[in-house]
Amino acid sequence: SADAKIAGLFFVPAEQAAGSNSAAPGGWTAPAYAMPNSFRETPIKIADLHWELPGTLTAPVGNGRFPAVVLVAGSGPHDEDETIGANKPFKDLAWGLASRGIVVLRYTKRTAKYGMKSTDDANTLTVKDEVIDDARAAVAFAALQQNVDPKRVYLLGHSLGAYLAPRIATGDPRIAGIILLAGNIRPTEQLIVEQVRYLTSRNGTVSPEARKQIDAAEQVQREVENPNLKPGTMIEVFGSQMPSSYWLDLRGYNPGQMAAALKIPILVLQGEKDYQVRVADFEGWKKALTGHSNATFKIYPGLNHLFMISTATGDQLSTPSDYNKVGHVSPDVVGDIATWISSPGPLSK
């Protein structure tokens, strides 16, 4: 079977994957909205039990206490920049937000540094090990910095990080608000099928090989949703083995319901051209948070899953090839996040 790669939230067969999370070809260049003379970067280490994670603190130059935001990446063994294909969306965000007076903390995911040793028992891995514990450790680290206002530490999650942000914040009173970038609200196994169907049938026909990939995705969904799924078993996801513990942990998770119980400000952002997390998920968040004055929503025409300009035209959604085209997180997105952190509330249309 083909090796699997994880791009953003979902598992994609290797021949369709959006590049690996290796260094961007030709090197990263600063976006036009970054002002390097206005901030400084300091290497840091986040310690969570015996998993020590390298990261970077990007802080505005100047005295006083600034608001801060901790960046939480999507699925897969991401580096601190969330390098995907030719792009580094988290480095864009860090430099852009720090240029606007916000301290940004980003860090390498545990699965990138430790792989199968990311938990004491690889057969019991859950999102608590992959994401939640380290995100809370990063928030605690940020809140202790002398130039950070501990009452204004925000959490920004992308893709899986956004999906889990309500759960992270529910257990951490230090988080002043959450920002969801391309967060799914539907169960992951459903979106795996949706994504594979889209990628294999864009030309209007489904080849025998494509049919096999769709069947494999549907098999994953059946196994994950099987009411008799027991701890200690493994589920194959396009050549990669994942423990049932991971899926059983998410089975009872309702991100919309958990978000609705939060009293802190919530910002939900979505790229209209995103094929990995759809507008349907954005609408799901809006429905779950109807009547909640603490929630703000904005959708961006023409942007893909990385909040960069998509090559897709008309009514088409983006494709993995988008991620191999050098780009930067939209200045509108960076500006809206900075504005909201400065004064959490409705954004201009």
Beta strands, then each sheet from edge to edge (+ up, - down):
strand 1: 4-7
strand 2: 10-13
strand 3: 39-48
strand 4: 51-60
strand 5: 66-72
strand 6: 103-107
strand 7: 148-158
strand 8: 175-181
strand 9: 234-237
strand 10: 240-243
strand 11: 266-271
strand 12: 295-300
sheet 1: 1+ 2-
sheet 2: 3+ 4- 6+ 5+ 7+ 8+ 11+ 12+
sheet 3: 9+ 10-
end
